[in-house]
Amino acid sequence: MQAIGIDAGMETLRQRERIAVFATYAVMAMFVLVIFGEILELAGVIDLLAAPDDPLALVYTAVLIASFVVYLGSIIAVSMWIYRAHANLHAAGLYGLEFSPGWAVGWYFIPIASLFKPFQAMRELWSESHQTSNGFSEQAPGNLGMWWGFWIIGNILGNVSTRLEFMGDGSNQEIAVILGLASSVCTIGSAWLLLQIMRAITTAQADGIAVTQTFE
């Protein structure tokens, strides 16, 4: 039963990886467009406050809305991949796992804990999938730390930018756009690194855990 569960779990993981990879590429493409719009804002070509009905402003607004929708979709797709990847570890009967599949996703939505718990869960997922875990004393791969750094910094900068843009009187608009631009760059960097991480973990489970279970 365990081997059958792993086989089915791996097939599901591969399917979810394809969807998550597509969604992540879509996020990167949309945020490239957002960056282009932000540069035009800094150059004074687009002014969402003074001339929101300008054709370029309308196109940029549509890009912002579309990027938000795509971003939400990618969160769902990646969360489903994370859940399945962690579930495969449990289905393989690995001992000493710190995170359940549900909490591996749920920690992203818990204030304060979301700053470090999801990273710990991803580090466990990486280590156990590669069968190299030595507890949390083991150093995470470089791209794992960079992914999380880009993710955290991008979110912080994005939140500050949004507050300045929508809760101020418009005097800090340029600063808000600069912070938003930096956030967009971090988002693209985080997305690119996440692609590498998802592919590596899926491959590791296919070549490691699944094969191990076959011969047990």
Residue frames as a rotation matrix with the C-alpha (Angstrom) as fourth column:
MET 1
0.566 0.825 0.000 0.00
0.825 -0.566 0.000 0.00
0.000 0.000 -1.000 0.00
GLN 2
0.402 -0.479 -0.781 2.85
0.208 -0.782 0.587 2.36
-0.892 -0.398 -0.214 0.79
ALA 3
-0.668 -0.696 0.263 4.52
0.378 -0.014 0.926 1.82
-0.641 0.718 0.272 -2.60
ILE 4
-0.164 0.708 0.687 1.20
0.966 -0.027 0.258 2.39
0.202 0.705 -0.680 -4.38
GLY 5
0.718 0.439 -0.540 0.74
0.596 -0.788 0.151 5.60
-0.360 -0.430 -0.828 -2.40
ILE 6
-0.077 -0.846 -0.527 4.18
0.123 -0.533 0.837 6.80
-0.989 0.000 0.145 -3.41
ASP 7
-0.688 -0.157 0.708 3.56
0.683 0.190 0.705 6.02
-0.245 0.969 -0.024 -7.08
ALA 8
0.267 0.886 0.378 0.30
0.923 -0.348 0.165 7.92
0.278 0.305 -0.911 -7.07
GLY 9
0.665 -0.054 -0.745 1.83
0.431 -0.787 0.442 10.71
-0.610 -0.615 -0.500 -5.01
MET 10
-0.424 -0.896 -0.132 4.74
0.315 -0.282 0.906 11.13
-0.849 0.342 0.402 -7.41
GLU 11
-0.481 0.321 0.816 2.44
0.862 0.001 0.508 11.30
0.162 0.947 -0.277 -10.41
THR 12
0.655 0.748 -0.108 0.37
0.750 -0.625 0.218 13.95
0.095 -0.224 -0.970 -8.66
LEU 13
0.336 -0.616 -0.713 3.54
0.336 -0.629 0.702 15.84
-0.880 -0.475 -0.005 -7.70
ARG 14
-0.676 -0.604 0.422 4.75
0.580 -0.083 0.810 15.87
-0.454 0.793 0.406 -11.30
GLN 15
-0.038 0.759 0.649 1.40
0.907 -0.246 0.342 17.19
0.420 0.602 -0.679 -12.48
ARG 16
0.818 0.374 -0.438 1.35
0.552 -0.723 0.414 19.89
-0.162 -0.580 -0.798 -9.82
GLU 17
-0.107 -0.923 -0.369 4.94
0.466 -0.375 0.801 20.81
-0.878 -0.086 0.471 -10.60
ARG 18
-0.589 -0.091 0.803 4.04
0.806 -0.140 0.575 21.45
0.061 0.986 0.156 -14.23
ILE 19
0.444 0.840 0.313 1.15
0.749 -0.539 0.384 23.68
0.491 0.064 -0.869 -13.20
ALA 20
0.720 -0.212 -0.661 3.21
0.457 -0.572 0.681 25.50
-0.522 -0.793 -0.315 -10.57
VAL 21
-0.403 -0.910 0.094 6.08
0.632 -0.202 0.748 26.05
-0.662 0.361 0.657 -13.01
PHE 22
-0.311 0.381 0.871 3.70
0.836 -0.326 0.441 27.47
0.452 0.865 -0.217 -15.62
ALA 23
0.744 0.660 -0.100 2.11
0.609 -0.609 0.507 29.75
0.274 -0.439 -0.856 -13.01
THR 24
0.393 -0.685 -0.614 5.52
0.508 -0.394 0.766 30.91
-0.766 -0.613 0.193 -11.79
TYR 25
-0.623 -0.568 0.539 6.66
0.751 -0.240 0.615 31.75
-0.220 0.788 0.575 -15.31
ALA 26
0.120 0.779 0.616 3.42
0.783 -0.456 0.423 33.68
0.610 0.431 -0.664 -15.74
VAL 27
0.792 0.098 -0.603 4.17
0.537 -0.581 0.611 35.67
-0.291 -0.808 -0.512 -12.58
MET 28
-0.192 -0.957 -0.218 7.63
0.586 -0.290 0.757 36.51
-0.787 0.017 0.616 -13.86
ALA 29
-0.546 0.033 0.837 6.24
0.803 -0.264 0.534 37.68
0.238 0.964 0.118 -17.20
MET 30
0.511 0.834 0.209 3.57
0.701 -0.545 0.460 39.83
0.497 -0.088 -0.863 -15.57
PHE 31
0.696 -0.266 -0.667 6.02
0.471 -0.533 0.703 41.45
-0.542 -0.803 -0.246 -13.19
VAL 32
-0.520 -0.790 0.325 8.35
0.767 -0.264 0.585 42.31
-0.377 0.553 0.743 -16.07
LEU 33
-0.156 0.572 0.805 5.42
0.689 -0.521 0.503 44.30
0.707 0.634 -0.313 -17.47
VAL 34
0.805 0.433 -0.406 4.82
0.585 -0.466 0.663 45.83
0.098 -0.771 -0.629 -14.04
ILE 35
0.047 -0.884 -0.465 8.47
0.688 -0.308 0.657 46.90
-0.724 -0.351 0.594 -13.86
PHE 36
-0.605 -0.213 0.767 8.16
0.769 -0.404 0.494 48.51
0.205 0.889 0.408 -17.29
GLY 37
0.356 0.839 0.412 5.12
0.578 -0.544 0.608 50.45
0.734 0.021 -0.678 -16.04
GLU 38
0.723 -0.131 -0.678 6.91
0.617 -0.319 0.719 51.47
-0.311 -0.938 -0.150 -12.85
ILE 39
-0.420 -0.907 0.039 9.82
0.780 -0.339 0.525 52.81
-0.463 0.251 0.850 -14.88
LEU 40
-0.385 0.377 0.842 7.37
0.635 -0.554 0.538 54.85
0.670 0.742 -0.025 -16.96
GLU 41
0.732 0.629 -0.261 5.87
0.599 -0.413 0.686 56.17
0.324 -0.659 -0.679 -13.72
LEU 42
0.283 -0.718 -0.635 9.28
0.682 -0.315 0.660 57.31
-0.674 -0.621 0.401 -12.51
ALA 43
-0.696 -0.559 0.452 9.92
0.703 -0.399 0.589 58.92
-0.149 0.727 0.670 -15.88
GLY 44
-0.597 0.533 -0.600 6.65
-0.151 -0.808 -0.569 60.85
-0.788 -0.249 0.563 -15.60
VAL 45
-0.911 0.267 -0.315 5.11
-0.295 0.113 0.949 59.20
0.289 0.957 -0.024 -18.65
ILE 46
-0.119 0.873 -0.473 2.40
0.431 0.475 0.767 57.56
0.894 -0.113 -0.433 -16.53
ASP 47
-0.913 -0.063 0.403 0.69
-0.313 -0.527 -0.791 59.34
0.262 -0.848 0.461 -13.64
LEU 48
-0.549 0.720 -0.425 -2.01
0.609 0.693 0.387 57.25
0.573 -0.046 -0.818 -12.01
LEU 49
-0.371 0.400 -0.838 -2.95
0.773 -0.367 -0.517 60.06
-0.514 -0.840 -0.173 -9.63
ALA 50
-0.495 0.106 -0.862 -3.10
-0.209 -0.978 0.000 63.06
-0.843 0.181 0.506 -11.96
ALA 51
-0.225 0.382 -0.896 -4.14
-0.973 -0.128 0.190 61.32
-0.042 0.915 0.401 -15.18
PRO 52
-0.470 0.046 0.881 -5.75
-0.322 0.921 -0.219 57.95
-0.822 -0.387 -0.418 -14.38
ASP 53
0.561 0.786 0.259 -7.79
0.025 0.297 -0.955 58.01
-0.828 0.542 0.147 -17.61
ASP 54
0.069 -0.634 -0.771 -4.76
-0.938 -0.304 0.166 58.36
-0.340 0.711 -0.615 -19.87
PRO 55
0.724 0.285 -0.628 -4.55
-0.571 0.758 -0.315 55.38
0.386 0.587 0.712 -22.29
LEU 56
-0.187 -0.875 -0.447 -1.14
-0.235 0.481 -0.845 54.30
0.954 -0.053 -0.295 -20.96
ALA 57
-0.681 -0.006 0.732 -2.38
-0.729 -0.095 -0.678 54.63
0.074 -0.995 0.060 -17.40
LEU 58
0.398 0.905 0.149 -5.39
-0.897 0.418 -0.141 52.47
-0.190 -0.078 0.979 -18.21
VAL 59
0.527 -0.294 -0.797 -3.18
-0.317 0.803 -0.505 49.80
0.789 0.519 0.330 -19.77
TYR 60
-0.574 -0.813 0.092 -0.86
-0.327 0.125 -0.937 49.91
0.751 -0.568 -0.338 -16.77
THR 61
-0.312 0.562 0.766 -3.82
-0.933 -0.027 -0.359 49.60
-0.181 -0.827 0.532 -14.40
ALA 62
0.728 0.585 -0.358 -5.00
-0.662 0.735 -0.146 46.55
0.177 0.343 0.922 -16.33
VAL 63
0.080 -0.802 -0.592 -1.49
-0.183 0.572 -0.800 45.06
0.980 0.172 -0.101 -16.05
LEU 64
-0.701 -0.332 0.631 -1.48
-0.632 -0.122 -0.766 45.65
0.332 -0.935 -0.125 -12.29
ILE 65
0.187 0.864 0.468 -4.85
-0.939 0.298 -0.174 43.94
-0.290 -0.406 0.867 -11.89
ALA 66
0.752 0.076 -0.655 -3.84
-0.428 0.812 -0.397 41.03
0.502 0.579 0.643 -14.12
SER 67
-0.278 -0.939 -0.202 -0.53
-0.313 0.288 -0.905 40.60
0.908 -0.188 -0.374 -12.28
PHE 68
-0.502 0.169 0.848 -2.37
-0.863 -0.026 -0.505 40.43
-0.063 -0.985 0.159 -8.96
VAL 69
0.610 0.791 0.053 -4.74
-0.772 0.607 -0.189 37.76
-0.181 0.074 0.981 -10.28
VAL 70
0.528 -0.502 -0.685 -1.87
-0.256 0.675 -0.692 35.74
0.809 0.541 0.228 -11.76
TYR 71
-0.521 -0.756 0.397 0.07
-0.569 -0.039 -0.821 36.10
0.636 -0.653 -0.410 -8.50
LEU 72
-0.070 0.591 0.803 -2.86
-0.936 0.241 -0.259 34.72
-0.346 -0.770 0.536 -6.49
GLY 73
0.838 0.388 -0.384 -3.18
-0.523 0.772 -0.361 31.84
0.157 0.503 0.850 -8.93
SER 74
0.092 -0.897 -0.432 0.51
-0.292 0.391 -0.873 31.04
0.952 0.206 -0.226 -8.54
ILE 75
-0.500 -0.213 0.839 0.16
-0.855 -0.034 -0.518 31.01
0.139 -0.976 -0.165 -4.76
ILE 76
0.486 0.766 0.421 -2.56
-0.778 0.599 -0.190 28.39
-0.397 -0.235 0.887 -5.05
ALA 77
0.802 -0.192 -0.566 -0.56
-0.309 0.677 -0.668 26.31
0.511 0.711 0.483 -7.56
VAL 78
-0.242 -0.970 -0.008 2.67
-0.419 0.112 -0.901 26.41
0.875 -0.215 -0.434 -5.54
SER 79
-0.274 0.220 0.936 0.80
-0.953 0.065 -0.295 25.69
-0.126 -0.973 0.192 -2.30
MET 80
0.798 0.602 0.030 -0.69
-0.584 0.785 -0.208 22.56
-0.149 0.148 0.978 -3.88
TRP 81
0.450 -0.729 -0.516 2.78
-0.169 0.497 -0.851 21.46
0.877 0.470 0.100 -4.96
ILE 82
-0.473 -0.639 0.607 4.22
-0.695 -0.152 -0.702 22.08
0.541 -0.754 -0.372 -1.47
TYR 83
0.199 0.647 0.736 1.38
-0.932 0.358 -0.063 20.11
-0.304 -0.674 0.674 0.13
ARG 84
0.930 0.220 -0.295 1.86
-0.327 0.864 -0.384 17.14
0.170 0.453 0.875 -2.18
ALA 85
0.144 -0.962 -0.231 5.65
-0.278 0.185 -0.943 17.13
0.950 0.200 -0.241 -1.83
HIS 86
-0.514 -0.274 0.813 5.41
-0.840 -0.035 -0.542 17.05
0.177 -0.961 -0.212 1.96
ALA 87
0.497 0.780 0.380 2.66
-0.812 0.573 -0.114 14.44
-0.307 -0.252 0.918 1.78
ASN 88
0.666 -0.320 -0.674 5.02
-0.301 0.712 -0.635 12.22
0.683 0.626 0.378 -0.22
LEU 89
-0.447 -0.862 0.242 7.56
-0.556 0.055 -0.830 12.36
0.701 -0.505 -0.503 2.61
HIS 90
-0.294 0.430 0.854 4.93
-0.889 0.206 -0.410 11.17
-0.352 -0.879 0.322 5.06
ALA 91
0.762 0.612 -0.213 3.64
-0.644 0.679 -0.353 8.52
-0.071 0.406 0.911 2.68
ALA 92
0.263 -0.765 -0.589 7.20
-0.365 0.486 -0.794 7.21
0.893 0.424 -0.152 2.36
GLY 93
0.841 0.164 -0.516 7.23
0.358 0.547 0.757 6.62
0.406 -0.821 0.401 6.11
LEU 94
-0.189 -0.940 0.285 10.15
0.298 -0.332 -0.895 8.93
0.935 -0.084 0.343 6.85
TYR 95
0.379 0.296 -0.877 10.61
0.892 0.133 0.431 9.47
0.244 -0.946 -0.214 10.58
GLY 96
-0.229 -0.517 -0.825 11.20
0.825 -0.553 0.118 12.63
-0.517 -0.654 0.553 12.56
LEU 97
-0.410 0.126 0.903 9.44
0.691 -0.604 0.398 14.99
0.595 0.787 0.160 10.18
GLU 98
-0.882 -0.013 -0.471 8.78
0.358 -0.669 -0.651 18.37
-0.307 -0.743 0.594 11.77
PHE 99
-0.627 0.600 -0.496 6.06
-0.632 -0.765 -0.125 19.60
-0.454 0.235 0.859 9.41
SER 100
-0.156 0.701 0.696 2.78
0.468 0.673 -0.573 18.11
-0.870 0.236 -0.432 8.25
PRO 101
-0.559 -0.021 0.829 1.65
0.822 -0.149 0.550 18.81
0.112 0.989 0.100 4.68
GLY 102
0.476 0.857 0.195 -1.07
0.794 -0.515 0.323 21.14
0.377 0.001 -0.926 5.95
TRP 103
0.752 -0.214 -0.624 1.18
0.340 -0.685 0.645 23.22
-0.565 -0.697 -0.442 8.16
ALA 104
-0.358 -0.883 0.304 3.90
0.741 -0.070 0.668 23.38
-0.568 0.465 0.679 5.50
VAL 105
-0.372 0.351 0.859 1.38
0.687 -0.519 0.509 25.52
0.624 0.780 -0.048 3.61
GLY 106
0.577 0.794 -0.191 -0.49
0.698 -0.358 0.620 27.00
0.424 -0.491 -0.761 6.57
TRP 107
0.123 -0.597 -0.793 2.55
0.837 -0.367 0.406 28.72
-0.533 -0.713 0.455 8.10
TYR 108
-0.672 -0.366 0.644 2.65
0.698 -0.605 0.384 31.12
0.249 0.708 0.661 5.15
PHE 109
-0.076 0.787 0.612 -0.56
0.238 -0.582 0.778 32.69
0.968 0.205 -0.143 6.45
ILE 110
0.625 0.217 -0.750 0.32
0.762 0.040 0.646 32.99
0.170 -0.975 -0.140 10.15
PRO 111
0.779 -0.328 0.534 1.65
-0.244 -0.944 -0.224 36.45
0.577 0.044 -0.815 11.16
ILE 112
0.411 -0.774 0.482 5.21
-0.879 -0.196 0.434 36.55
-0.241 -0.602 -0.761 12.51
ALA 113
0.180 -0.326 0.928 5.65
-0.087 0.935 0.345 32.78
-0.980 -0.143 0.140 12.07
SER 114
0.895 0.229 0.382 5.37
0.343 0.193 -0.919 33.33
-0.284 0.954 0.094 8.30
LEU 115
0.709 -0.685 -0.167 8.76
-0.705 -0.686 -0.179 35.05
0.008 0.244 -0.970 8.46
PHE 116
-0.321 -0.938 0.129 10.65
-0.944 0.329 0.038 31.83
-0.078 -0.109 -0.991 9.26
LYS 117
-0.049 0.344 0.938 8.43
-0.383 0.861 -0.336 28.73
-0.923 -0.375 0.090 9.53
PRO 118
0.910 0.408 -0.081 7.81
-0.229 0.329 -0.916 28.30
-0.347 0.852 0.393 5.77
PHE 119
0.318 -0.878 -0.359 11.56
-0.849 -0.096 -0.519 28.47
0.421 0.470 -0.776 5.17
GLN 120
-0.441 -0.461 0.770 12.15
-0.795 0.598 -0.097 25.77
-0.416 -0.655 -0.630 7.78
ALA 121
0.389 0.683 0.618 9.47
-0.219 0.720 -0.658 23.63
-0.895 0.121 0.430 6.15
MET 122
0.907 -0.091 -0.411 11.03
-0.410 0.027 -0.912 24.08
0.094 0.996 -0.013 2.70
ARG 123
-0.089 -0.994 0.070 14.46
-0.969 0.070 -0.238 23.28
0.232 -0.089 -0.969 4.11
GLU 124
-0.268 0.068 0.961 13.11
-0.502 0.842 -0.199 20.06
-0.822 -0.536 -0.191 5.61
LEU 125
0.781 0.613 0.121 11.39
-0.181 0.407 -0.895 19.25
-0.598 0.677 0.429 2.31
TRP 126
0.577 -0.647 -0.498 14.65
-0.733 -0.142 -0.665 19.77
0.360 0.749 -0.556 0.42
SER 127
-0.348 -0.832 0.433 16.79
-0.937 0.320 -0.138 17.79
-0.024 -0.454 -0.891 2.86
GLU 128
-0.140 0.366 0.920 14.44
-0.363 0.845 -0.392 14.84
-0.921 -0.389 0.015 3.27
SER 129
0.867 0.466 -0.176 13.69
-0.306 0.221 -0.926 14.68
-0.393 0.857 0.334 -0.45
HIS 130
0.414 -0.807 -0.421 17.41
-0.695 0.017 -0.718 14.46
0.587 0.590 -0.554 -1.13
GLN 131
0.876 -0.015 -0.482 17.80
0.257 0.860 0.441 11.99
0.408 -0.510 0.757 1.74
THR 132
-0.173 -0.981 0.084 20.55
0.489 -0.159 -0.858 14.15
0.855 -0.107 0.507 3.27
SER 133
0.568 0.489 0.662 18.77
-0.231 -0.677 0.699 15.50
0.790 -0.550 -0.272 6.33
ASN 134
-0.383 -0.642 -0.664 20.77
0.636 0.338 -0.694 16.03
0.670 -0.688 0.279 9.47
GLY 135
0.138 0.551 -0.823 18.17
0.935 -0.346 -0.074 18.10
-0.325 -0.760 -0.563 11.28
PHE 136
0.925 0.315 0.211 18.06
0.367 -0.885 -0.288 21.87
0.095 0.344 -0.934 11.18
SER 137
0.428 -0.849 -0.309 21.82
-0.008 -0.346 0.938 22.08
-0.904 -0.399 -0.155 11.87
GLU 138
-0.171 -0.486 0.857 22.45
0.849 0.369 0.379 21.26
-0.501 0.792 0.349 8.23
GLN 139
-0.574 -0.122 -0.810 23.10
-0.123 -0.965 0.233 24.32
-0.810 0.233 0.538 6.10
ALA 140
0.512 0.824 0.241 20.43
0.232 0.138 -0.963 25.00
-0.827 0.549 -0.121 3.51
PRO 141
-0.072 -0.503 0.861 21.49
0.988 0.085 0.132 25.19
-0.139 0.860 0.491 -0.13
GLY 142
-0.818 -0.396 -0.418 22.42
0.378 -0.917 0.128 28.70
-0.434 -0.053 0.900 -1.23
ASN 143
-0.826 0.519 0.221 19.52
-0.026 -0.427 0.904 29.15
0.564 0.740 0.366 -3.61
LEU 144
-0.029 0.824 -0.566 17.09
0.822 0.342 0.456 28.17
0.569 -0.452 -0.687 -0.85
GLY 145
-0.168 -0.117 -0.979 18.27
0.823 -0.563 -0.074 31.01
-0.543 -0.818 0.191 1.37
MET 146
-0.965 -0.211 -0.154 18.32
0.086 -0.814 0.575 33.45
-0.247 0.542 0.803 -1.54
TRP 147
-0.517 0.850 0.105 14.78
0.411 0.139 0.901 32.46
0.751 0.508 -0.422 -2.53
TRP 148
0.206 0.642 -0.738 13.51
0.963 0.001 0.270 33.15
0.175 -0.766 -0.618 0.96
GLY 149
-0.475 -0.459 -0.751 15.45
0.597 -0.795 0.108 36.40
-0.647 -0.397 0.651 1.23
PHE 150
-0.975 0.157 0.156 13.99
0.045 -0.551 0.833 37.71
0.217 0.820 0.530 -2.03
TRP 151
-0.233 0.957 -0.174 10.52
0.625 0.285 0.727 36.58
0.745 0.061 -0.664 -0.95
ILE 152
0.131 0.252 -0.959 10.64
0.968 -0.239 0.070 38.33
-0.212 -0.938 -0.275 2.45
ILE 153
-0.672 -0.465 -0.576 12.26
0.359 -0.885 0.296 41.53
-0.648 -0.008 0.762 1.19
GLY 154
-0.891 0.364 0.271 9.90
0.189 -0.246 0.951 41.72
0.413 0.898 0.150 -1.77
ASN 155
0.009 0.951 -0.308 6.85
0.811 0.173 0.559 41.35
0.585 -0.255 -0.770 0.44
ILE 156
-0.012 -0.073 -0.997 8.05
0.843 -0.537 0.030 43.95
-0.538 -0.840 0.068 2.94
LEU 157
-0.881 -0.377 -0.285 8.89
0.164 -0.810 0.564 46.48
-0.443 0.450 0.775 0.23
GLY 158
-0.692 0.682 0.235 5.59
0.361 0.044 0.932 45.80
0.625 0.730 -0.277 -1.52
ASN 159
0.146 0.763 -0.630 3.59
0.966 0.028 0.258 46.35
0.214 -0.646 -0.733 1.66
VAL 160
-0.266 -0.323 -0.908 5.39
0.578 -0.807 0.118 49.61
-0.771 -0.494 0.402 2.43
SER 161
-0.988 -0.124 0.088 4.92
0.139 -0.502 0.853 50.79
-0.062 0.856 0.514 -1.16
THR 162
-0.353 0.932 0.084 1.20
0.645 0.178 0.743 50.06
0.677 0.316 -0.664 -1.05
ARG 163
0.196 0.406 -0.893 0.75
0.950 -0.303 0.071 51.91
-0.242 -0.862 -0.445 2.23
LEU 164
-0.574 -0.493 -0.654 2.59
0.333 -0.870 0.363 54.96
-0.748 -0.009 0.663 0.93
GLU 165
-0.970 0.139 0.200 0.64
0.165 -0.229 0.959 54.95
0.179 0.964 0.199 -2.31
PHE 166
-0.275 0.961 -0.007 -2.88
0.427 0.128 0.895 54.46
0.861 0.244 -0.446 -1.02
MET 167
0.400 0.445 -0.801 -2.77
0.905 -0.054 0.422 55.81
0.144 -0.894 -0.424 2.51
GLY 168
-0.505 -0.639 -0.580 -0.75
0.681 -0.708 0.188 58.97
-0.530 -0.300 0.793 1.91
ASP 169
0.384 0.631 -0.674 -1.58
0.108 -0.756 -0.646 62.29
-0.917 0.175 -0.359 0.26
GLY 170
0.917 -0.051 0.396 0.45
0.399 0.135 -0.907 61.56
-0.007 0.990 0.144 -2.85
SER 171
0.745 -0.667 0.020 3.57
-0.667 -0.743 0.043 63.40
-0.014 -0.046 -0.999 -1.71
ASN 172
-0.088 -0.793 0.603 5.44
-0.634 0.512 0.580 60.12
-0.768 -0.331 -0.548 -1.31
GLN 173
0.840 0.542 -0.031 4.38
-0.351 0.499 -0.792 58.73
-0.414 0.676 0.610 -4.67
GLU 174
0.461 -0.729 -0.506 7.89
-0.696 0.057 -0.716 58.61
0.551 0.682 -0.481 -6.11
ILE 175
-0.506 -0.631 0.588 9.24
-0.861 0.408 -0.303 56.76
-0.049 -0.660 -0.750 -3.08
ALA 176
0.193 0.686 0.702 6.29
-0.511 0.681 -0.525 54.34
-0.838 -0.257 0.482 -3.29
VAL 177
0.902 0.136 -0.411 7.04
-0.432 0.319 -0.843 53.61
0.017 0.938 0.347 -6.95
ILE 178
-0.008 -0.985 -0.172 10.76
-0.838 0.100 -0.536 53.07
0.546 0.139 -0.826 -6.24
LEU 179
-0.500 -0.112 0.859 9.93
-0.725 0.597 -0.345 50.64
-0.474 -0.794 -0.380 -3.45
GLY 180
0.565 0.779 0.271 7.38
-0.423 0.555 -0.716 48.94
-0.709 0.290 0.643 -5.68
LEU 181
0.635 -0.427 -0.644 10.00
-0.661 0.130 -0.739 48.59
0.399 0.895 -0.199 -8.41
ALA 182
-0.475 -0.845 0.245 12.43
-0.841 0.354 -0.410 47.00
0.259 -0.401 -0.879 -5.96
SER 183
-0.157 0.528 0.835 9.65
-0.593 0.625 -0.507 44.69
-0.789 -0.575 0.215 -4.75
SER 184
0.815 0.495 -0.302 8.89
-0.512 0.370 -0.776 43.62
-0.272 0.786 0.555 -8.32
VAL 185
0.145 -0.858 -0.492 12.56
-0.776 0.209 -0.595 42.81
0.613 0.468 -0.636 -8.95
CYS 186
-0.640 -0.355 0.682 12.67
-0.745 0.505 -0.436 40.74
-0.190 -0.787 -0.588 -5.75
THR 187
0.300 0.849 0.434 9.48
-0.575 0.524 -0.628 38.93
-0.761 -0.061 0.646 -6.77
ILE 188
0.766 -0.082 -0.638 11.00
-0.580 0.342 -0.740 37.92
0.279 0.936 0.214 -10.09
GLY 189
-0.300 -0.953 -0.047 14.20
-0.781 0.273 -0.562 36.79
0.548 -0.132 -0.826 -8.38
SER 190
-0.442 0.225 0.868 12.24
-0.700 0.519 -0.491 34.76
-0.561 -0.825 -0.072 -5.84
ALA 191
0.645 0.764 -0.006 10.10
-0.566 0.473 -0.676 33.20
-0.514 0.439 0.737 -8.57
TRP 192
0.441 -0.560 -0.701 13.15
-0.698 0.277 -0.660 32.21
0.564 0.781 -0.269 -10.63
LEU 193
-0.636 -0.717 0.286 14.83
-0.722 0.423 -0.547 30.55
0.271 -0.554 -0.787 -7.66
LEU 194
-0.106 0.692 0.714 11.60
-0.682 0.472 -0.559 28.81
-0.724 -0.546 0.422 -6.70
LEU 195
0.708 0.313 -0.633 11.49
-0.700 0.432 -0.570 27.24
0.095 0.846 0.525 -10.14
GLN 196
-0.150 -0.870 -0.470 14.89
-0.613 0.455 -0.646 25.66
0.776 0.191 -0.602 -9.55
ILE 197
-0.701 -0.092 0.707 13.88
-0.695 0.312 -0.648 24.49
-0.161 -0.946 -0.283 -6.08
MET 198
0.306 0.911 0.276 10.63
-0.743 0.410 -0.529 22.87
-0.595 -0.043 0.802 -7.20
ARG 199
0.638 -0.103 -0.763 12.30
-0.624 0.512 -0.591 21.06
0.452 0.853 0.262 -10.06
ALA 200
-0.435 -0.897 -0.081 15.16
-0.623 0.365 -0.692 19.83
0.650 -0.250 -0.717 -7.87
ILE 201
-0.548 0.287 0.786 12.84
-0.707 0.344 -0.618 18.53
-0.447 -0.894 0.014 -5.15
THR 202
0.586 0.804 -0.100 10.49
-0.717 0.457 -0.526 16.82
-0.377 0.380 0.845 -7.60
THR 203
0.392 -0.540 -0.745 13.45
-0.572 0.492 -0.657 15.16
0.721 0.683 -0.116 -9.32
ALA 204
-0.636 -0.679 0.367 14.96
-0.689 0.286 -0.666 14.15
0.347 -0.676 -0.650 -5.98
GLN 205
-0.132 0.668 0.732 11.75
-0.734 0.431 -0.526 12.50
-0.667 -0.606 0.433 -4.86
ALA 206
0.776 0.440 -0.452 11.35
-0.630 0.503 -0.592 10.71
-0.034 0.744 0.667 -8.17
ASP 207
0.298 -0.769 -0.566 14.96
-0.388 0.444 -0.808 9.46
0.872 0.460 -0.166 -8.18
GLY 208
-0.707 -0.643 0.295 15.30
-0.482 0.132 -0.866 8.91
0.518 -0.754 -0.403 -4.45
ILE 209
-0.534 0.541 0.650 12.24
-0.697 0.154 -0.701 8.35
-0.479 -0.827 0.295 -2.28
ALA 210
0.494 0.814 -0.306 10.10
-0.843 0.362 -0.398 6.69
-0.213 0.454 0.865 -4.94
VAL 211
0.179 -0.513 -0.839 12.92
-0.555 0.652 -0.517 4.35
0.812 0.559 -0.168 -6.03
THR 212
-0.794 -0.489 0.361 13.75
-0.544 0.308 -0.780 3.47
0.271 -0.816 -0.511 -2.43
GLN 213
-0.190 0.825 0.533 10.16
-0.784 0.199 -0.588 2.56
-0.591 -0.530 0.609 -1.71
THR 214
0.477 0.373 -0.796 9.99
-0.836 0.473 -0.280 0.38
0.272 0.798 0.537 -4.83
PHE 215
-0.084 -0.641 -0.763 12.75
-0.281 0.750 -0.599 -1.89
0.956 0.164 -0.243 -3.52
GLU 216
-0.632 -0.085 0.770 11.49
-0.774 0.019 -0.633 -2.10
0.039 -0.996 -0.078 0.07
